[in-house]
């Protein structure tokens, strides 16, 4: 299908779908995220033991990390193994500002985001300029950045080799207890991250990023500013990881390089995203909840080492048997159960349904612009599940 | 791995997964403590022209040179080596000429793992061991291979010497904790300057 030929029916399909779903459906996803976040925010006042706050904090913490990783790596296919570096950059910024400069905790979070973002932008500005750095080369490069940064920090007064203790820093009173404060902060960060991830996935930026994933050279030719888009995605991804790092610094209370600048952080994040589905904004969150609960159950049963092996087993199994992840598979099962033409309007997972037509719509809109977008076939190709839907939409229109 | 359709990138992820499993296995069998391989010749050193040369490191050097030469010879002169090089250059065409890709790939994977385990034993002769040490060597290995260039059996020998010497100099001039900086900075530089050679 040539792009020029397919954009027209796609536009119509998009308009039909939007008309059928109504304007409110576009806001259903963010409203749902905010509603769930607000509902969860009342948790600390239920009087549950502090232990639950910490467990929920960890789940939310991994949701932020996995989802922020997904914004660059899942959407564009540039698998970064440097997420530990950006997370650690935020963590050490926050720790240093609290410990040495005496900043209050909450003020260090924007600084952590900024430093992590700048770090990502510097790395990206260099790395993305080199055409050949894709796939495994990008992964190795970002992993090397993690270790270089870790070595620098451990050898300079930032850490000094002994780690930074934050025992003297006051925890702000947001929730009724210190542990609930962390929970609420992580909840806010997770909601923000999910909103950003969703917003990008339905925007023009997201369409460009998905096109880069499908075929970067073709996308470039079709007028997607690939360099700028990758850089923006990396910057956003790093800033969110930096916030997660900033919160985690005080949660840990004692920060060491050995725990942060490792391959464990990116590996866990990659695992969560692959398990959940990297081409969907909510995929990494699903993976994060599943993996954190699984690891926790192993640790609670005193089999922490077995849990570590389990991560490897799940990673291998996910790559071999479920390369698309849980969420796309569920969607496919769901799509099979329902006849395709009815699919665009009401669905229990509104994200794809709103996302897929909106992609096409944004592309349709761009048709009138001087620089047309890559074809909707890019949008169709990026979700195997949505292929049938796109085809259906086309024939329907 | 031959059974499934897998991209090179996914095989990288896959091996990281395997690494995690192996690390956990090692930890559950030998615990996370640091250990050292004791041997009757472990502390034996020769004094050559004012330099102390420990015997384990001489063994390592001899093994490295011998294995590199052997691999080079196999790749260059045997039919198997020619088949492997042909597959690396253009897999579909090589298959059309009757090269059994799957068998060769399995053979190659097995041989590589065996050679890696030889390297592991050599490390055990001279260094303290812990399960978490696995990752410390990954960067050095990648740096050496990338610096030499993929698919050239003798180049990593030279690249390895370059990296080893520069790390040793860094350790002597500054502190041992700065050492990882050298290999990883080299790795970044190589990947940025000559990414085409890797893919």
Interface residues (C-beta under 8 A of the other chain):
Chain A: X79 X126 X127 X130 X131 X132 X133 X134 X135 X136 X137 X139 X140 X141 X143 X144 X145 X147 X148 X150 X151 X152 X154 X155 X161 X262 X263 X267 X270 X271 X274 X305 X306 X308 X309 X311 X312 X313 X315 X316 X319 X320 X323
Chain B: X4 X6 X8 X9 X10 X12 X13 X14 X16 X17 X18 X19 X20 X21 X23 X24 X25 X27 X28 X135 X138 X139 X142 X146 X174 X175 X177 X178 X180 X181 X184 X185 X187 X188 X191 X192 X195 X196 X198 X199
